[in-house]
Amino acid sequence: MSNPGSRDNDSIRTGIPISDESAFLRKFSPLDDDSRPDPPRGIRRALLIAVKLATVVLVLVAMFLVYTYSRDRALYSVNQVVLEGCRNLDRQDVLTLIHSAFPRNLMRLDIDELRARLEKFSWVRAVTVRKVYPDRVYIKVVERVPAGIARMDKLWLFDADGVFLDEYVPAEHAIDRPVLVGLHDGTDPMAADENLERIRMYVAFLEAIDDRPDKLSGLLSEVDITDLANLTVIPLDGKPRVHLGNEKQAERLERFFKIVDRARAENGPIAVIDMRFDDRVIVRPMVLPPETSQEAPHGTQ
């Protein structure tokens, strides 16, 4: 018969608690072995990067397929063009450009190219173009402002930058400015720079004479800047030609209107008044053709 205390004695001899003996009796499993080395850190990082790159590629491919499918769908056809700011620019010209020179599909429409083409219209100073999905193009135009009318081969509107905008048509263009004379033909290679200089002088002159209560530009018919050193004006009644020089032009014009009635009373019809001198006014009367003598009709006796 075994001694009831023998089991306790064996456990005391081995130093292992009886409750833990079963751990040494279990069958060994490779999963219980934690001594295997982990993969190198570089390999794990490379695998992670590869997974991310594959995900990005798949997303890009999906987006490309969606874009390729959508750009040819009628769903994105341009059905409406919204134009803002067109007062003088012909709206039909803009619509014709869009429908004839650009694809009908909104996704394929190059708005940078459209903006560049619109900026070539003479009336356009700046333009904004936006796509509004699914079927709309929004265009906002900032037009150039006419600064005056120039007499060349025709009457032309121009702005302060020297850009010729359109042929002047009184019924269509509400602008009250004296006509600028003295610009060169646009075919002259030097014309652009010289014309711009004359236009700037014209604009500065009108600003100076209108910065007064009576706004003297409304009393003038023409401003002649053929000679850059001598700006000349013609009043609304057509006579006389008034030389104002290249300085103090507003003061000299104001002085002219104060003395012109008296000058006419003293000299009769006047061809030219020279206001370029501060201490005197030079008046050149108009030369009238001599009156032709008429023979008295033969009377009867």
C-alpha positions as a printed NumPy array, in Angstrom:
array([[   0.   ,    0.   ,    0.   ],
       [   1.306,    3.255,   -0.917],
       [   1.893,    5.857,    1.567],
       [  -0.61 ,    8.671,    1.239],
       [   2.107,   11.168,    1.806],
       [   4.43 ,    9.722,   -0.791],
       [   3.042,   11.939,   -3.61 ],
       [   3.669,   15.003,   -1.574],
       [   7.096,   13.783,   -0.767],
       [   7.893,   13.222,   -4.489],
       [   6.777,   16.7  ,   -5.314],
       [   8.93 ,   18.078,   -2.622],
       [  11.893,   16.117,   -3.91 ],
       [  11.529,   17.319,   -7.499],
       [  10.758,   20.929,   -6.513],
       [   7.852,   21.061,   -9.026],
       [   4.331,   21.772,   -7.814],
       [   1.923,   18.952,   -8.487],
       [  -0.479,   21.352,  -10.235],
       [   2.196,   22.141,  -12.883],
       [   3.224,   18.616,  -13.692],
       [   0.624,   18.383,  -16.483],
       [   2.48 ,   21.045,  -18.467],
       [   5.351,   18.63 ,  -18.975],
       [   3.036,   15.837,  -19.997],
       [   1.376,   17.82 ,  -22.974],
       [   2.338,   16.975,  -26.533],
       [   4.763,   19.537,  -28.043],
       [   3.32 ,   21.838,  -30.739],
       [   5.409,   23.983,  -33.118],
       [   3.016,   26.844,  -32.406],
       [   4.261,   26.885,  -28.858],
       [   7.75 ,   27.694,  -30.058],
       [   8.217,   31.484,  -29.791],
       [  11.895,   31.313,  -30.483],
       [  11.559,   31.739,  -34.347],
       [  13.079,   35.041,  -35.624],
       [  10.757,   37.766,  -37.075],
       [  11.198,   38.828,  -40.764],
       [  13.77 ,   41.572,  -41.21 ],
       [  12.354,   45.09 ,  -40.819],
       [  13.41 ,   46.096,  -44.374],
       [  11.363,   43.317,  -45.926],
       [   8.283,   44.249,  -43.923],
       [   8.641,   47.867,  -44.993],
       [   9.032,   46.892,  -48.658],
       [   5.921,   44.741,  -48.511],
       [   3.942,   47.568,  -46.937],
       [   5.07 ,   50.022,  -49.629],
       [   4.224,   47.533,  -52.359],
       [   0.699,   47.142,  -51.007],
       [   0.204,   50.915,  -50.863],
       [   1.5  ,   51.382,  -54.398],
       [  -0.762,   48.66 ,  -55.708],
       [  -3.721,   50.36 ,  -54.043],
       [  -2.857,   53.729,  -55.59 ],
       [  -2.446,   52.16 ,  -59.033],
       [  -5.812,   50.451,  -58.763],
       [  -7.488,   53.726,  -57.744],
       [  -5.872,   55.609,  -60.641],
       [  -6.866,   52.927,  -63.124],
       [ -10.444,   53.047,  -61.845],
       [ -10.518,   56.857,  -62.128],
       [  -9.122,   56.704,  -65.668],
       [ -11.721,   54.175,  -66.71 ],
       [ -14.506,   56.299,  -65.228],
       [ -13.139,   59.412,  -66.964],
       [ -12.775,   57.618,  -70.321],
       [ -16.299,   56.297,  -70.041],
       [ -17.815,   59.608,  -68.927],
       [ -16.17 ,   61.959,  -71.403],
       [ -17.98 ,   60.406,  -74.341],
       [ -21.354,   60.225,  -72.661],
       [ -24.151,   62.555,  -73.73 ],
       [ -24.699,   63.26 ,  -70.046],
       [ -21.826,   65.783,  -70.134],
       [ -22.665,   67.539,  -73.397],
       [ -22.515,   71.347,  -73.226],
       [ -26.166,   72.394,  -73.296],
       [ -25.933,   75.858,  -71.764],
       [ -23.417,   78.719,  -72.   ],
       [ -23.882,   81.431,  -69.384],
       [ -22.379,   84.787,  -70.447],
       [ -21.991,   87.729,  -68.073],
       [ -20.579,   91.195,  -68.742],
       [ -21.183,   91.304,  -72.505],
       [ -22.474,   94.748,  -73.408],
       [ -20.528,   95.39 ,  -76.6  ],
       [ -19.012,   91.975,  -77.265],
       [ -21.23 ,   90.059,  -79.68 ],
       [ -22.665,   87.088,  -77.764],
       [ -23.212,   85.162,  -80.975],
       [ -19.489,   85.37 ,  -81.782],
       [ -18.701,   83.751,  -78.427],
       [ -21.245,   80.963,  -78.917],
       [ -20.02 ,   80.301,  -82.446],
       [ -16.452,   79.987,  -81.188],
       [ -17.422,   77.507,  -78.465],
       [ -19.581,   75.299,  -80.667],
       [ -17.296,   75.309,  -83.719],
       [ -13.788,   75.17 ,  -82.249],
       [ -14.228,   73.098,  -79.075],
       [ -15.606,   69.627,  -78.257],
       [ -19.199,   69.388,  -77.139],
       [ -18.319,   67.223,  -74.148],
       [ -17.751,   69.296,  -71.011],
       [ -15.075,   66.963,  -69.649],
       [ -13.   ,   67.339,  -72.799],
       [ -13.355,   71.129,  -72.983],
       [ -10.005,   72.882,  -72.427],
       [ -10.959,   76.013,  -70.461],
       [  -7.431,   77.465,  -70.66 ],
       [  -7.523,   77.321,  -74.448],
       [ -11.042,   78.756,  -74.492],
       [  -9.939,   81.621,  -72.246],
       [  -6.97 ,   82.38 ,  -74.52 ],
       [  -9.22 ,   82.436,  -77.593],
       [ -11.762,   84.722,  -75.927],
       [  -9.046,   87.178,  -74.88 ],
       [  -8.293,   87.752,  -78.577],
       [ -11.617,   89.552,  -79.026],
       [ -10.886,   93.285,  -79.091],
       [ -13.57 ,   94.135,  -76.512],
       [ -12.257,   91.645,  -73.921],
       [  -9.913,   92.95 ,  -71.235],
       [ -10.178,   89.872,  -68.996],
       [ -12.322,   86.74 ,  -68.903],
       [ -13.12 ,   83.967,  -66.427],
       [ -14.202,   80.522,  -67.639],
       [ -15.596,   77.754,  -65.412],
       [ -17.15 ,   74.362,  -65.975],
       [ -20.396,   73.74 ,  -64.116],
       [ -21.263,   70.058,  -64.265],
       [ -23.054,   68.335,  -65.764],
       [ -23.696,   70.503,  -68.846],
       [ -22.92 ,   74.211,  -68.344],
       [ -20.079,   76.608,  -69.209],
       [ -19.912,   79.861,  -67.218],
       [ -18.097,   82.826,  -68.798],
       [ -17.649,   86.226,  -67.156],
       [ -16.215,   88.992,  -69.34 ],
       [ -14.642,   92.281,  -68.264],
       [ -14.9  ,   94.545,  -71.278],
       [ -12.604,   97.35 ,  -72.334],
       [ -14.011,  100.847,  -71.9  ],
       [ -13.965,  103.173,  -74.934],
       [ -11.838,  106.244,  -74.256],
       [ -12.548,  108.081,  -77.497],
       [ -13.212,  108.049,  -81.22 ],
       [ -10.406,  108.202,  -83.797],
       [ -10.741,  109.304,  -87.392],
       [  -8.668,  107.103,  -89.685],
       [ -10.03 ,  105.233,  -92.696],
       [ -13.242,  105.095,  -90.627],
       [ -14.312,  106.277,  -87.232],
       [ -12.945,  103.817,  -84.661],
       [ -13.514,  103.363,  -80.945],
       [ -10.353,  102.882,  -78.895],
       [  -9.516,  102.418,  -75.206],
       [  -6.863,  104.028,  -73.01 ],
       [  -4.389,  101.244,  -73.858],
       [  -4.547,  102.062,  -77.55 ],
       [  -6.607,   99.007,  -78.492],
       [  -9.015,   99.634,  -81.373],
       [ -12.31 ,   98.122,  -80.285],
       [ -14.823,   98.485,  -83.074],
       [ -16.081,  100.75 ,  -85.784],
       [ -17.981,  103.64 ,  -84.251],
       [ -21.714,  103.495,  -84.934],
       [ -23.616,  106.381,  -83.268],
       [ -26.807,  104.34 ,  -82.95 ],
       [ -24.978,  101.55 ,  -81.096],
       [ -22.295,  103.298,  -79.058],
       [ -23.237,  105.97 ,  -76.554],
       [ -20.019,  107.946,  -76.219],
       [ -19.684,  111.741,  -76.212],
       [ -16.068,  112.57 ,  -76.982],
       [ -14.347,  114.849,  -79.486],
       [ -12.837,  112.954,  -82.408],
       [  -9.097,  112.278,  -82.231],
       [  -7.201,  113.199,  -85.385],
       [  -3.563,  112.454,  -86.173],
       [  -3.213,  108.696,  -85.706],
       [  -1.206,  106.769,  -88.255],
       [  -2.417,  103.927,  -90.392],
       [  -2.096,  100.605,  -88.555],
       [   0.002,   99.114,  -91.397],
       [   2.906,  101.407,  -90.488],
       [   5.467,   99.4  ,  -88.393],
       [   6.015,  102.428,  -86.136],
       [   2.319,  103.258,  -85.927],
       [   1.49 ,  101.303,  -82.773],
       [   3.956,  103.1  ,  -80.483],
       [   3.274,  106.549,  -81.919],
       [  -0.469,  106.023,  -81.84 ],
       [  -0.303,  104.921,  -78.213],
       [   1.615,  108.089,  -77.333],
       [  -1.02 ,  110.248,  -79.019],
       [  -3.871,  108.335,  -77.401],
       [  -2.351,  108.782,  -73.963],
       [  -1.97 ,  112.496,  -74.607],
       [  -5.594,  112.677,  -75.765],
       [  -6.884,  110.82 ,  -72.674],
       [  -4.833,  112.983,  -70.301],
       [  -6.043,  116.154,  -72.029],
       [  -9.721,  115.184,  -71.752],
       [  -9.311,  114.249,  -68.095],
       [  -7.739,  117.649,  -67.421],
       [ -10.376,  119.739,  -69.201],
       [ -13.258,  117.735,  -67.711],
       [ -11.938,  118.117,  -64.189],
       [ -13.787,  121.443,  -64.126],
       [ -17.402,  122.412,  -63.503],
       [ -18.142,  123.22 ,  -67.178],
       [ -16.591,  120.039,  -68.713],
       [ -14.998,  121.638,  -71.729],
       [ -14.727,  118.431,  -73.775],
       [ -18.427,  118.797,  -74.605],
       [ -17.605,  122.045,  -76.448],
       [ -15.049,  120.444,  -78.778],
       [ -15.498,  118.736,  -82.117],
       [ -11.933,  117.499,  -82.724],
       [  -8.578,  117.097,  -81.001],
       [  -5.724,  117.07 ,  -83.488],
       [  -2.415,  115.601,  -82.274],
       [  -0.721,  115.237,  -85.632],
       [   2.087,  117.334,  -84.123],
       [   3.019,  115.926,  -80.7  ],
       [   4.448,  119.293,  -79.736],
       [   1.267,  121.189,  -80.517],
       [  -2.142,  119.838,  -79.513],
       [  -4.818,  121.61 ,  -81.538],
       [  -8.574,  121.655,  -80.987],
       [ -11.578,  122.667,  -83.056],
       [ -14.756,  123.906,  -81.334],
       [ -18.166,  122.492,  -82.158],
       [ -18.952,  125.378,  -84.531],
       [ -15.955,  124.387,  -86.694],
       [ -13.805,  127.513,  -86.308],
       [ -11.222,  128.558,  -85.381],
       [  -8.406,  126.053,  -84.969],
       [  -6.91 ,  126.632,  -81.54 ],
       [  -3.235,  125.852,  -80.887],
       [  -2.619,  124.817,  -77.258],
       [   0.966,  123.516,  -77.397],
       [   2.172,  120.667,  -75.178],
       [   1.696,  122.169,  -71.708],
       [  -0.922,  124.09 ,  -69.728],
       [  -3.453,  122.933,  -72.302],
       [  -6.485,  122.964,  -69.987],
       [  -5.707,  126.505,  -68.777],
       [  -5.163,  127.746,  -72.312],
       [  -8.409,  126.205,  -73.536],
       [ -10.348,  127.794,  -70.695],
       [  -8.762,  131.138,  -71.544],
       [  -9.708,  130.702,  -75.21 ],
       [ -13.401,  130.353,  -74.423],
       [ -13.223,  133.551,  -72.37 ],
       [ -11.753,  135.682,  -75.169],
       [ -13.106,  134.117,  -78.355],
       [ -16.251,  136.281,  -78.603],
       [ -14.266,  139.469,  -78.225],
       [ -11.658,  138.257,  -80.738],
       [ -14.379,  137.604,  -83.281],
       [ -15.958,  140.98 ,  -82.66 ],
       [ -12.637,  142.717,  -83.303],
       [ -11.343,  140.588,  -86.177],
       [ -14.338,  139.097,  -87.877],
       [ -14.228,  135.4  ,  -88.845],
       [ -11.082,  133.777,  -87.43 ],
       [  -9.135,  130.896,  -88.978],
       [  -6.597,  130.265,  -86.214],
       [  -5.994,  131.413,  -82.633],
       [  -2.628,  130.609,  -81.116],
       [  -2.866,  130.301,  -77.295],
       [   0.658,  128.967,  -76.727],
       [   2.024,  132.235,  -75.357],
       [   1.219,  133.411,  -71.854],
       [   1.619,  137.122,  -72.598],
       [  -0.284,  137.386,  -75.884],
       [  -2.819,  135.772,  -78.155],
       [  -2.113,  135.516,  -81.851],
       [  -5.166,  135.776,  -84.083],
       [  -5.161,  134.945,  -87.762],
       [  -8.347,  136.152,  -89.427],
       [  -9.981,  134.026,  -92.033],
       [  -9.156,  135.082,  -95.582],
       [ -12.39 ,  135.595,  -97.415],
       [ -12.535,  135.324, -101.199],
       [ -12.903,  138.734, -102.855],
       [ -16.384,  139.686, -103.784],
       [ -16.912,  139.449, -107.5  ],
       [ -18.282,  142.623, -109.02 ],
       [ -21.435,  142.151, -110.958],
       [ -22.291,  144.262, -113.971],
       [ -25.433,  146.262, -113.666],
       [ -28.135,  144.877, -115.85 ],
       [ -28.705,  146.747, -119.031],
       [ -31.683,  149.022, -118.579],
       [ -34.11 ,  150.089, -121.223],
       [ -34.359,  153.617, -122.373]])
